[in-house]
Amino acid sequence: MNRFTDYFAGRSRIRTSEVLVAIMVILACQIARTEDGETNNQRYAESPIARQLATLANADILESSGLAASLDTPNLFWTHNDSGDSPRLFAFDHSGRDLGMVSLADITAIDWEDIASFRRGNRGWLLVADVGDNARRRKTCQLHLLPEPTLDERAATVHTTIHFRYESGPEDCEAVGVDSSSNTIFLASKAVFRCEIFAIEMPAMPTERVLVARRIATVSVPLATALDISPDGKRAIVLTYADAYEFQRRDDQSWANAFRDPPRVIKMPARRQGESICYDTDSRSLFLTSERLPTPLWKVERKP
């Protein structure tokens, strides 16, 4: 199957918006390859083993817009809904079993687009990215940081909220990841033919200052919908509605330079509006969900 039929495989009801998205993805991928000389991306193409592990049991997960693997509890994931929901996180396991919901106190949810897990000290933390801005009108966006809640909690308090702006003005962004090894937050803008990678140094202490996300690279990735950094700090995955693009960083290399190297294209399974991805704790396997019901949980076992 080609990428268009892959996208709609097994779908009985197809929305006009989904058709337009699929067409944009295909055109963007083709143009990106042409601009790269039809060699850089295809040379690194990979068809990994992908299998659907489960369907999420919690019907309140209407639009799984972000996904993070717990660094404290084995076999645990965190997700959240897209815009329009209250500020809450959902927990589930590899079998899709509902493990509970945690409300975040004293914050609002404007347009949550991604979530990332990272290690700070000897425990796992979460970053919830309130960065959605399709119309590019928000002067500032918010990143909420908190220690990973335990499953017996029903409410949690955000430790730090980072208010930030982009150095060049508002951006449409749905993709955020954290590299604990360099204490850096990365954001990928969403555009038809390429995306800009921005970086923010994570403050050591809470601050009321508006931080600035600075551009470090431009990559030929069309319509980026999610981003994650592997727990070992050596890989970054940028997801699109079709496939994913993986950038690998050498020990002696900065992320700015790593994002300038040709990525490895990893084929993803067909999903309806797939906007979430995360690495497993082994820094190799990948997990995905979808913003359409019923919500699938996929595992992609990438090659070395």
C-alpha positions as protocol buffer text, in pm:
chain_id: "A"
residue {
  index: 1
  type: MET
  ca { x: 0 y: 0 z: 0 }
}
residue {
  index: 2
  type: ASN
  ca { x: 110 y: 358 z: -51 }
}
residue {
  index: 3
  type: ARG
  ca { x: 109 y: 607 z: 235 }
}
residue {
  index: 4
  type: PHE
  ca { x: -238 y: 737 z: 144 }
}
residue {
  index: 5
  type: THR
  ca { x: -406 y: 396 z: 158 }
}
residue {
  index: 6
  type: ASP
  ca { x: -200 y: 304 z: 466 }
}
residue {
  index: 7
  type: TYR
  ca { x: -341 y: 608 z: 643 }
}
residue {
  index: 8
  type: PHE
  ca { x: -700 y: 500 z: 583 }
}
residue {
  index: 9
  type: ALA
  ca { x: -655 y: 122 z: 603 }
}
residue {
  index: 10
  type: GLY
  ca { x: -959 y: -37 z: 765 }
}
residue {
  index: 11
  type: ARG
  ca { x: -1148 y: 289 z: 809 }
}
residue {
  index: 12
  type: SER
  ca { x: -1519 y: 274 z: 737 }
}
residue {
  index: 13
  type: ARG
  ca { x: -1588 y: 642 z: 797 }
}
residue {
  index: 14
  type: ILE
  ca { x: -1348 y: 904 z: 670 }
}
residue {
  index: 15
  type: ARG
  ca { x: -1371 y: 1275 z: 740 }
}
residue {
  index: 16
  type: THR
  ca { x: -1292 y: 1539 z: 477 }
}
residue {
  index: 17
  type: SER
  ca { x: -1039 y: 1692 z: 717 }
}
residue {
  index: 18
  type: GLU
  ca { x: -854 y: 1358 z: 737 }
}
residue {
  index: 19
  type: VAL
  ca { x: -835 y: 1338 z: 358 }
}
residue {
  index: 20
  type: LEU
  ca { x: -685 y: 1687 z: 343 }
}
residue {
  index: 21
  type: VAL
  ca { x: -434 y: 1602 z: 616 }
}
residue {
  index: 22
  type: ALA
  ca { x: -330 y: 1285 z: 435 }
}
residue {
  index: 23
  type: ILE
  ca { x: -284 y: 1468 z: 105 }
}
residue {
  index: 24
  type: MET
  ca { x: -76 y: 1737 z: 278 }
}
residue {
  index: 25
  type: VAL
  ca { x: 142 y: 1473 z: 444 }
}
residue {
  index: 26
  type: ILE
  ca { x: 209 y: 1292 z: 117 }
}
residue {
  index: 27
  type: LEU
  ca { x: 290 y: 1610 z: -74 }
}
residue {
  index: 28
  type: ALA
  ca { x: 509 y: 1741 z: 205 }
}
residue {
  index: 29
  type: CYS
  ca { x: 704 y: 1415 z: 229 }
}
residue {
  index: 30
  type: GLN
  ca { x: 761 y: 1407 z: -145 }
}
residue {
  index: 31
  type: ILE
  ca { x: 877 y: 1769 z: -157 }
}
residue {
  index: 32
  type: ALA
  ca { x: 1102 y: 1719 z: 148 }
}
residue {
  index: 33
  type: ARG
  ca { x: 1269 y: 1423 z: -23 }
}
residue {
  index: 34
  type: THR
  ca { x: 1315 y: 1619 z: -343 }
}
residue {
  index: 35
  type: GLU
  ca { x: 1468 y: 1912 z: -158 }
}
residue {
  index: 36
  type: ASP
  ca { x: 1707 y: 1673 z: 18 }
}
residue {
  index: 37
  type: GLY
  ca { x: 1815 y: 1528 z: -315 }
}
residue {
  index: 38
  type: GLU
  ca { x: 1601 y: 1210 z: -269 }
}
residue {
  index: 39
  type: THR
  ca { x: 1891 y: 1053 z: -80 }
}
residue {
  index: 40
  type: ASN
  ca { x: 1934 y: 1171 z: 278 }
}
residue {
  index: 41
  type: ASN
  ca { x: 1604 y: 1047 z: 420 }
}
residue {
  index: 42
  type: GLN
  ca { x: 1546 y: 740 z: 203 }
}
residue {
  index: 43
  type: ARG
  ca { x: 1895 y: 609 z: 268 }
}
residue {
  index: 44
  type: TYR
  ca { x: 1807 y: 578 z: 634 }
}
residue {
  index: 45
  type: ALA
  ca { x: 1458 y: 436 z: 585 }
}
residue {
  index: 46
  type: GLU
  ca { x: 1363 y: 158 z: 824 }
}
residue {
  index: 47
  type: SER
  ca { x: 1065 y: -78 z: 851 }
}
residue {
  index: 48
  type: PRO
  ca { x: 1057 y: -188 z: 1215 }
}
residue {
  index: 49
  type: ILE
  ca { x: 828 y: -439 z: 1385 }
}
residue {
  index: 50
  type: ALA
  ca { x: 502 y: -269 z: 1480 }
}
residue {
  index: 51
  type: ARG
  ca { x: 217 y: -428 z: 1670 }
}
residue {
  index: 52
  type: GLN
  ca { x: -93 y: -301 z: 1842 }
}
residue {
  index: 53
  type: LEU
  ca { x: -75 y: -393 z: 2208 }
}
residue {
  index: 54
  type: ALA
  ca { x: -418 y: -280 z: 2321 }
}
residue {
  index: 55
  type: THR
  ca { x: -710 y: -43 z: 2299 }
}
residue {
  index: 56
  type: LEU
  ca { x: -729 y: 202 z: 2590 }
}
residue {
  index: 57
  type: ALA
  ca { x: -1011 y: 110 z: 2828 }
}
residue {
  index: 58
  type: ASN
  ca { x: -1078 y: 458 z: 2968 }
}
residue {
  index: 59
  type: ALA
  ca { x: -1349 y: 620 z: 2754 }
}
residue {
  index: 60
  type: ASP
  ca { x: -1259 y: 963 z: 2898 }
}
residue {
  index: 61
  type: ILE
  ca { x: -942 y: 957 z: 2688 }
}
residue {
  index: 62
  type: LEU
  ca { x: -1110 y: 1115 z: 2386 }
}
residue {
  index: 63
  type: GLU
  ca { x: -807 y: 1265 z: 2211 }
}
residue {
  index: 64
  type: SER
  ca { x: -475 y: 1124 z: 2330 }
}
residue {
  index: 65
  type: SER
  ca { x: -256 y: 1416 z: 2227 }
}
residue {
  index: 66
  type: GLY
  ca { x: 62 y: 1331 z: 2420 }
}
residue {
  index: 67
  type: LEU
  ca { x: 226 y: 1019 z: 2558 }
}
residue {
  index: 68
  type: ALA
  ca { x: 500 y: 956 z: 2816 }
}
residue {
  index: 69
  type: ALA
  ca { x: 644 y: 638 z: 2964 }
}
residue {
  index: 70
  type: SER
  ca { x: 685 y: 648 z: 3341 }
}
residue {
  index: 71
  type: LEU
  ca { x: 1041 y: 648 z: 3469 }
}
residue {
  index: 72
  type: ASP
  ca { x: 929 y: 554 z: 3821 }
}
residue {
  index: 73
  type: THR
  ca { x: 677 y: 275 z: 3762 }
}
residue {
  index: 74
  type: PRO
  ca { x: 736 y: -8 z: 3512 }
}
residue {
  index: 75
  type: ASN
  ca { x: 463 y: -72 z: 3254 }
}
residue {
  index: 76
  type: LEU
  ca { x: 296 y: 266 z: 3313 }
}
residue {
  index: 77
  type: PHE
  ca { x: 209 y: 543 z: 3068 }
}
residue {
  index: 78
  type: TRP
  ca { x: 72 y: 896 z: 3105 }
}
residue {
  index: 79
  type: THR
  ca { x: -148 y: 1072 z: 2852 }
}
residue {
  index: 80
  type: HIS
  ca { x: -386 y: 1368 z: 2829 }
}
residue {
  index: 81
  type: ASN
  ca { x: -656 y: 1500 z: 2603 }
}
residue {
  index: 82
  type: ASP
  ca { x: -620 y: 1778 z: 2348 }
}
residue {
  index: 83
  type: SER
  ca { x: -782 y: 2121 z: 2399 }
}
residue {
  index: 84
  type: GLY
  ca { x: -1122 y: 2145 z: 2565 }
}
residue {
  index: 85
  type: ASP
  ca { x: -1053 y: 1920 z: 2863 }
}
residue {
  index: 86
  type: SER
  ca { x: -982 y: 2002 z: 3226 }
}
residue {
  index: 87
  type: PRO
  ca { x: -619 y: 1987 z: 3350 }
}
residue {
  index: 88
  type: ARG
  ca { x: -591 y: 1614 z: 3412 }
}
residue {
  index: 89
  type: LEU
  ca { x: -360 y: 1324 z: 3335 }
}
residue {
  index: 90
  type: PHE
  ca { x: -459 y: 963 z: 3268 }
}
residue {
  index: 91
  type: ALA
  ca { x: -256 y: 655 z: 3362 }
}
residue {
  index: 92
  type: PHE
  ca { x: -273 y: 317 z: 3188 }
}
residue {
  index: 93
  type: ASP
  ca { x: -56 y: 10 z: 3132 }
}
residue {
  index: 94
  type: HIS
  ca { x: 62 y: -197 z: 2834 }
}
residue {
  index: 95
  type: SER
  ca { x: -268 y: -383 z: 2822 }
}
residue {
  index: 96
  type: GLY
  ca { x: -463 y: -56 z: 2799 }
}
residue {
  index: 97
  type: ARG
  ca { x: -601 y: -103 z: 3151 }
}
residue {
  index: 98
  type: ASP
  ca { x: -717 y: 217 z: 3321 }
}
residue {
  index: 99
  type: LEU
  ca { x: -493 y: 295 z: 3620 }
}
residue {
  index: 100
  type: GLY
  ca { x: -653 y: 620 z: 3728 }
}
residue {
  index: 101
  type: MET
  ca { x: -673 y: 992 z: 3667 }
}
residue {
  index: 102
  type: VAL
  ca { x: -485 y: 1277 z: 3834 }
}
residue {
  index: 103
  type: SER
  ca { x: -607 y: 1639 z: 3829 }
}
residue {
  index: 104
  type: LEU
  ca { x: -347 y: 1916 z: 3834 }
}
residue {
  index: 105
  type: ALA
  ca { x: -435 y: 2184 z: 4086 }
}
residue {
  index: 106
  type: ASP
  ca { x: -432 y: 2561 z: 4034 }
}
residue {
  index: 107
  type: ILE
  ca { x: -368 y: 2563 z: 3658 }
}
residue {
  index: 108
  type: THR
  ca { x: -583 y: 2581 z: 3347 }
}
residue {
  index: 109
  type: ALA
  ca { x: -557 y: 2380 z: 3029 }
}
residue {
  index: 110
  type: ILE
  ca { x: -566 y: 2604 z: 2725 }
}
residue {
  index: 111
  type: ASP
  ca { x: -438 y: 2365 z: 2460 }
}
residue {
  index: 112
  type: TRP
  ca { x: -231 y: 2075 z: 2591 }
}
residue {
  index: 113
  type: GLU
  ca { x: -39 y: 1918 z: 2302 }
}
residue {
  index: 114
  type: ASP
  ca { x: 235 y: 1696 z: 2443 }
}
residue {
  index: 115
  type: ILE
  ca { x: 376 y: 1540 z: 2759 }
}
residue {
  index: 116
  type: ALA
  ca { x: 731 y: 1423 z: 2834 }
}
residue {
  index: 117
  type: SER
  ca { x: 888 y: 1221 z: 3113 }
}
residue {
  index: 118
  type: PHE
  ca { x: 1239 y: 1297 z: 3234 }
}
residue {
  index: 119
  type: ARG
  ca { x: 1460 y: 1229 z: 3531 }
}
residue {
  index: 120
  type: ARG
  ca { x: 1552 y: 1489 z: 3787 }
}
residue {
  index: 121
  type: GLY
  ca { x: 1766 y: 1363 z: 4071 }
}
residue {
  index: 122
  type: ASN
  ca { x: 1656 y: 1014 z: 4168 }
}
residue {
  index: 123
  type: ARG
  ca { x: 1297 y: 1029 z: 4050 }
}
residue {
  index: 124
  type: GLY
  ca { x: 1082 y: 1073 z: 3743 }
}
residue {
  index: 125
  type: TRP
  ca { x: 920 y: 1401 z: 3647 }
}
residue {
  index: 126
  type: LEU
  ca { x: 661 y: 1503 z: 3389 }
}
residue {
  index: 127
  type: LEU
  ca { x: 642 y: 1807 z: 3164 }
}
residue {
  index: 128
  type: VAL
  ca { x: 297 y: 1898 z: 3031 }
}
residue {
  index: 129
  type: ALA
  ca { x: 315 y: 2128 z: 2730 }
}
residue {
  index: 130
  type: ASP
  ca { x: 35 y: 2385 z: 2699 }
}
residue {
  index: 131
  type: VAL
  ca { x: 166 y: 2510 z: 2366 }
}
residue {
  index: 132
  type: GLY
  ca { x: -113 y: 2462 z: 2110 }
}
residue {
  index: 133
  type: ASP
  ca { x: -148 y: 2766 z: 1886 }
}
residue {
  index: 134
  type: ASN
  ca { x: -287 y: 2681 z: 1542 }
}
residue {
  index: 135
  type: ALA
  ca { x: -359 y: 3045 z: 1468 }
}
residue {
  index: 136
  type: ARG
  ca { x: -18 y: 3161 z: 1597 }
}
residue {
  index: 137
  type: ARG
  ca { x: -166 y: 3421 z: 1831 }
}
residue {
  index: 138
  type: ARG
  ca { x: -35 y: 3330 z: 2176 }
}
residue {
  index: 139
  type: LYS
  ca { x: 224 y: 3575 z: 2304 }
}
residue {
  index: 140
  type: THR
  ca { x: 339 y: 3325 z: 2566 }
}
residue {
  index: 141
  type: CYS
  ca { x: 289 y: 2952 z: 2625 }
}
residue {
  index: 142
  type: GLN
  ca { x: 328 y: 2738 z: 2936 }
}
residue {
  index: 143
  type: LEU
  ca { x: 523 y: 2426 z: 3033 }
}
residue {
  index: 144
  type: HIS
  ca { x: 411 y: 2264 z: 3359 }
}
residue {
  index: 145
  type: LEU
  ca { x: 668 y: 2056 z: 3550 }
}
residue {
  index: 146
  type: LEU
  ca { x: 585 y: 1820 z: 3834 }
}
residue {
  index: 147
  type: PRO
  ca { x: 717 y: 1502 z: 3998 }
}
residue {
  index: 148
  type: GLU
  ca { x: 543 y: 1193 z: 3865 }
}
residue {
  index: 149
  type: PRO
  ca { x: 227 y: 1135 z: 4071 }
}
residue {
  index: 150
  type: THR
  ca { x: 170 y: 805 z: 4243 }
}
residue {
  index: 151
  type: LEU
  ca { x: -129 y: 597 z: 4137 }
}
residue {
  index: 152
  type: ASP
  ca { x: -310 y: 653 z: 4467 }
}
residue {
  index: 153
  type: GLU
  ca { x: -312 y: 1030 z: 4413 }
}
residue {
  index: 154
  type: ARG
  ca { x: -621 y: 1195 z: 4270 }
}
residue {
  index: 155
  type: ALA
  ca { x: -475 y: 1546 z: 4264 }
}
residue {
  index: 156
  type: ALA
  ca { x: -122 y: 1678 z: 4217 }
}
residue {
  index: 157
  type: THR
  ca { x: 43 y: 2017 z: 4240 }
}
residue {
  index: 158
  type: VAL
  ca { x: 258 y: 2158 z: 3963 }
}
residue {
  index: 159
  type: HIS
  ca { x: 607 y: 2233 z: 4094 }
}
residue {
  index: 160
  type: THR
  ca { x: 703 y: 2487 z: 3827 }
}
residue {
  index: 161
  type: THR
  ca { x: 528 y: 2659 z: 3539 }
}
residue {
  index: 162
  type: ILE
  ca { x: 761 y: 2794 z: 3274 }
}
residue {
  index: 163
  type: HIS
  ca { x: 622 y: 3086 z: 3076 }
}
residue {
  index: 164
  type: PHE
  ca { x: 803 y: 3130 z: 2747 }
}
residue {
  index: 165
  type: ARG
  ca { x: 791 y: 3291 z: 2406 }
}
residue {
  index: 166
  type: TYR
  ca { x: 960 y: 3206 z: 2076 }
}
residue {
  index: 167
  type: GLU
  ca { x: 1239 y: 3437 z: 1968 }
}
residue {
  index: 168
  type: SER
  ca { x: 1076 y: 3499 z: 1627 }
}
residue {
  index: 169
  type: GLY
  ca { x: 715 y: 3532 z: 1739 }
}
residue {
  index: 170
  type: PRO
  ca { x: 427 y: 3283 z: 1790 }
}
residue {
  index: 171
  type: GLU
  ca { x: 461 y: 2930 z: 1649 }
}
residue {
  index: 172
  type: ASP
  ca { x: 223 y: 2644 z: 1586 }
}
residue {
  index: 173
  type: CYS
  ca { x: 373 y: 2368 z: 1802 }
}
residue {
  index: 174
  type: GLU
  ca { x: 251 y: 2025 z: 1914 }
}
residue {
  index: 175
  type: ALA
  ca { x: 583 y: 1855 z: 1987 }
}
residue {
  index: 176
  type: VAL
  ca { x: 791 y: 1887 z: 2305 }
}
residue {
  index: 177
  type: GLY
  ca { x: 1065 y: 1670 z: 2462 }
}
residue {
  index: 178
  type: VAL
  ca { x: 1315 y: 1692 z: 2747 }
}
residue {
  index: 179
  type: ASP
  ca { x: 1680 y: 1585 z: 2757 }
}
residue {
  index: 180
  type: SER
  ca { x: 1779 y: 1531 z: 3120 }
}
residue {
  index: 181
  type: SER
  ca { x: 2147 y: 1494 z: 3034 }
}
residue {
  index: 182
  type: SER
  ca { x: 2169 y: 1853 z: 2906 }
}
residue {
  index: 183
  type: ASN
  ca { x: 1880 y: 1993 z: 3111 }
}
residue {
  index: 184
  type: THR
  ca { x: 1716 y: 2119 z: 2792 }
}
residue {
  index: 185
  type: ILE
  ca { x: 1358 y: 2137 z: 2666 }
}
residue {
  index: 186
  type: PHE
  ca { x: 1310 y: 2101 z: 2289 }
}
residue {
  index: 187
  type: LEU
  ca { x: 1012 y: 2213 z: 2082 }
}
residue {
  index: 188
  type: ALA
  ca { x: 936 y: 2141 z: 1716 }
}
residue {
  index: 189
  type: SER
  ca { x: 711 y: 2373 z: 1519 }
}
residue {
  index: 190
  type: LYS
  ca { x: 442 y: 2235 z: 1290 }
}
residue {
  index: 191
  type: ALA
  ca { x: 461 y: 2345 z: 927 }
}
residue {
  index: 192
  type: VAL
  ca { x: 379 y: 2178 z: 596 }
}
residue {
  index: 193
  type: PHE
  ca { x: 727 y: 2124 z: 456 }
}
residue {
  index: 194
  type: ARG
  ca { x: 971 y: 2157 z: 747 }
}
residue {
  index: 195
  type: CYS
  ca { x: 989 y: 2235 z: 1115 }
}
residue {
  index: 196
  type: GLU
  ca { x: 1200 y: 2457 z: 1334 }
}
residue {
  index: 197
  type: ILE
  ca { x: 1363 y: 2309 z: 1643 }
}
residue {
  index: 198
  type: PHE
  ca { x: 1372 y: 2541 z: 1945 }
}
residue {
  index: 199
  type: ALA
  ca { x: 1549 y: 2495 z: 2278 }
}
residue {
  index: 200
  type: ILE
  ca { x: 1495 y: 2626 z: 2631 }
}
residue {
  index: 201
  type: GLU
  ca { x: 1737 y: 2566 z: 2914 }
}
residue {
  index: 202
  type: MET
  ca { x: 1539 y: 2431 z: 3207 }
}
residue {
  index: 203
  type: PRO
  ca { x: 1569 y: 2673 z: 3501 }
}
residue {
  index: 204
  type: ALA
  ca { x: 1718 y: 2532 z: 3819 }
}
residue {
  index: 205
  type: MET
  ca { x: 1465 y: 2722 z: 4031 }
}
residue {
  index: 206
  type: PRO
  ca { x: 1109 y: 2842 z: 3966 }
}
residue {
  index: 207
  type: THR
  ca { x: 1104 y: 3180 z: 3796 }
}
residue {
  index: 208
  type: GLU
  ca { x: 840 y: 3431 z: 3692 }
}
residue {
  index: 209
  type: ARG
  ca { x: 1052 y: 3553 z: 3403 }
}
residue {
  index: 210
  type: VAL
  ca { x: 931 y: 3483 z: 3051 }
}
residue {
  index: 211
  type: LEU
  ca { x: 1197 y: 3259 z: 2898 }
}
residue {
  index: 212
  type: VAL
  ca { x: 1289 y: 3263 z: 2530 }
}
residue {
  index: 213
  type: ALA
  ca { x: 1281 y: 2954 z: 2309 }
}
residue {
  index: 214
  type: ARG
  ca { x: 1568 y: 2993 z: 2062 }
}
residue {
  index: 215
  type: ARG
  ca { x: 1591 y: 2826 z: 1723 }
}
residue {
  index: 216
  type: ILE
  ca { x: 1878 y: 2576 z: 1696 }
}
residue {
  index: 217
  type: ALA
  ca { x: 1796 y: 2396 z: 1370 }
}
residue {
  index: 218
  type: THR
  ca { x: 1561 y: 2363 z: 1074 }
}
residue {
  index: 219
  type: VAL
  ca { x: 1474 y: 2008 z: 969 }
}
residue {
  index: 220
  type: SER
  ca { x: 1287 y: 1871 z: 665 }
}
residue {
  index: 221
  type: VAL
  ca { x: 1010 y: 1707 z: 865 }
}
residue {
  index: 222
  type: PRO
  ca { x: 655 y: 1782 z: 747 }
}
residue {
  index: 223
  type: LEU
  ca { x: 374 y: 1852 z: 996 }
}
residue {
  index: 224
  type: ALA
  ca { x: 548 y: 1750 z: 1318 }
}
residue {
  index: 225
  type: THR
  ca { x: 292 y: 1628 z: 1571 }
}
residue {
  index: 226
  type: ALA
  ca { x: 508 y: 1494 z: 1856 }
}
residue {
  index: 227
  type: LEU
  ca { x: 864 y: 1484 z: 1986 }
}
residue {
  index: 228
  type: ASP
  ca { x: 1049 y: 1278 z: 2243 }
}
residue {
  index: 229
  type: ILE
  ca { x: 1406 y: 1243 z: 2365 }
}
residue {
  index: 230
  type: SER
  ca { x: 1526 y: 898 z: 2466 }
}
residue {
  index: 231
  type: PRO
  ca { x: 1603 y: 851 z: 2839 }
}
residue {
  index: 232
  type: ASP
  ca { x: 1972 y: 799 z: 2759 }
}
residue {
  index: 233
  type: GLY
  ca { x: 1982 y: 1138 z: 2584 }
}
residue {
  index: 234
  type: LYS
  ca { x: 2117 y: 998 z: 2257 }
}
residue {
  index: 235
  type: ARG
  ca { x: 1810 y: 996 z: 2029 }
}
residue {
  index: 236
  type: ALA
  ca { x: 1531 y: 1234 z: 1937 }
}
residue {
  index: 237
  type: ILE
  ca { x: 1219 y: 1120 z: 1754 }
}
residue {
  index: 238
  type: VAL
  ca { x: 995 y: 1363 z: 1563 }
}
residue {
  index: 239
  type: LEU
  ca { x: 658 y: 1220 z: 1461 }
}
residue {
  index: 240
  type: THR
  ca { x: 434 y: 1316 z: 1168 }
}
residue {
  index: 241
  type: TYR
  ca { x: 88 y: 1196 z: 1068 }
}
residue {
  index: 242
  type: ALA
  ca { x: 270 y: 933 z: 860 }
}
residue {
  index: 243
  type: ASP
  ca { x: 622 y: 826 z: 963 }
}
residue {
  index: 244
  type: ALA
  ca { x: 873 y: 935 z: 1226 }
}
residue {
  index: 245
  type: TYR
  ca { x: 1220 y: 1088 z: 1189 }
}
residue {
  index: 246
  type: GLU
  ca { x: 1492 y: 990 z: 1434 }
}
residue {
  index: 247
  type: PHE
  ca { x: 1802 y: 1200 z: 1502 }
}
residue {
  index: 248
  type: GLN
  ca { x: 2098 y: 1043 z: 1681 }
}
residue {
  index: 249
  type: ARG
  ca { x: 2349 y: 1239 z: 1889 }
}
residue {
  index: 250
  type: ARG
  ca { x: 2709 y: 1129 z: 1940 }
}
residue {
  index: 251
  type: ASP
  ca { x: 2867 y: 1170 z: 2283 }
}
residue {
  index: 252
  type: ASP
  ca { x: 3081 y: 1459 z: 2160 }
}
residue {
  index: 253
  type: GLN
  ca { x: 2799 y: 1627 z: 1965 }
}
residue {
  index: 254
  type: SER
  ca { x: 2555 y: 1904 z: 2056 }
}
residue {
  index: 255
  type: TRP
  ca { x: 2185 y: 1865 z: 1984 }
}
residue {
  index: 256
  type: ALA
  ca { x: 2204 y: 2164 z: 1749 }
}
residue {
  index: 257
  type: ASN
  ca { x: 2452 y: 1971 z: 1532 }
}
residue {
  index: 258
  type: ALA
  ca { x: 2268 y: 1640 z: 1572 }
}
residue {
  index: 259
  type: PHE
  ca { x: 1949 y: 1794 z: 1432 }
}
residue {
  index: 260
  type: ARG
  ca { x: 2145 y: 1908 z: 1127 }
}
residue {
  index: 261
  type: ASP
  ca { x: 2245 y: 1550 z: 1038 }
}
residue {
  index: 262
  type: PRO
  ca { x: 2017 y: 1343 z: 809 }
}
residue {
  index: 263
  type: PRO
  ca { x: 1756 y: 1161 z: 1019 }
}
residue {
  index: 264
  type: ARG
  ca { x: 1661 y: 796 z: 999 }
}
residue {
  index: 265
  type: VAL
  ca { x: 1305 y: 761 z: 872 }
}
residue {
  index: 266
  type: ILE
  ca { x: 1114 y: 499 z: 1072 }
}
residue {
  index: 267
  type: LYS
  ca { x: 791 y: 371 z: 922 }
}
residue {
  index: 268
  type: MET
  ca { x: 498 y: 402 z: 1159 }
}
residue {
  index: 269
  type: PRO
  ca { x: 175 y: 199 z: 1155 }
}
residue {
  index: 270
  type: ALA
  ca { x: -134 y: 365 z: 1006 }
}
residue {
  index: 271
  type: ARG
  ca { x: -321 y: 566 z: 1270 }
}
residue {
  index: 272
  type: ARG
  ca { x: -609 y: 807 z: 1251 }
}
residue {
  index: 273
  type: GLN
  ca { x: -460 y: 1144 z: 1352 }
}
residue {
  index: 274
  type: GLY
  ca { x: -156 y: 1008 z: 1530 }
}
residue {
  index: 275
  type: GLU
  ca { x: -16 y: 1290 z: 1742 }
}
residue {
  index: 276
  type: SER
  ca { x: 174 y: 1116 z: 2020 }
}
residue {
  index: 277
  type: ILE
  ca { x: 493 y: 915 z: 2057 }
}
residue {
  index: 278
  type: CYS
  ca { x: 741 y: 826 z: 2330 }
}
residue {
  index: 279
  type: TYR
  ca { x: 1046 y: 610 z: 2388 }
}
residue {
  index: 280
  type: ASP
  ca { x: 1032 y: 317 z: 2624 }
}
residue {
  index: 281
  type: THR
  ca { x: 1266 y: 323 z: 2922 }
}
residue {
  index: 282
  type: ASP
  ca { x: 1511 y: 111 z: 2718 }
}
residue {
  index: 283
  type: SER
  ca { x: 1565 y: 414 z: 2487 }
}
residue {
  index: 284
  type: ARG
  ca { x: 1496 y: 193 z: 2185 }
}
residue {
  index: 285
  type: SER
  ca { x: 1132 y: 86 z: 2156 }
}
residue {
  index: 286
  type: LEU
  ca { x: 864 y: 341 z: 2069 }
}
residue {
  index: 287
  type: PHE
  ca { x: 498 y: 369 z: 2171 }
}
residue {
  index: 288
  type: LEU
  ca { x: 215 y: 554 z: 1996 }
}
residue {
  index: 289
  type: THR
  ca { x: -151 y: 638 z: 2049 }
}
residue {
  index: 290
  type: SER
  ca { x: -407 y: 824 z: 1838 }
}
residue {
  index: 291
  type: GLU
  ca { x: -652 y: 1111 z: 1878 }
}
residue {
  index: 292
  type: ARG
  ca { x: -941 y: 907 z: 1742 }
}
residue {
  index: 293
  type: LEU
  ca { x: -1160 y: 655 z: 1926 }
}
residue {
  index: 294
  type: PRO
  ca { x: -1118 y: 372 z: 1995 }
}
residue {
  index: 295
  type: THR
  ca { x: -769 y: 473 z: 2111 }
}
residue {
  index: 296
  type: PRO
  ca { x: -500 y: 221 z: 2011 }
}
residue {
  index: 297
  type: LEU
  ca { x: -168 y: 162 z: 2186 }
}
residue {
  index: 298
  type: TRP
  ca { x: 107 y: 64 z: 1942 }
}
residue {
  index: 299
  type: LYS
  ca { x: 460 y: -59 z: 2010 }
}
residue {
  index: 300
  type: VAL
  ca { x: 729 y: -13 z: 1747 }
}
residue {
  index: 301
  type: GLU
  ca { x: 1048 y: -212 z: 1797 }
}
residue {
  index: 302
  type: ARG
  ca { x: 1312 y: -23 z: 1603 }
}
residue {
  index: 303
  type: LYS
  ca { x: 1626 y: -182 z: 1466 }
}
residue {
  index: 304
  type: PRO
  ca { x: 1969 y: -106 z: 1616 }
}
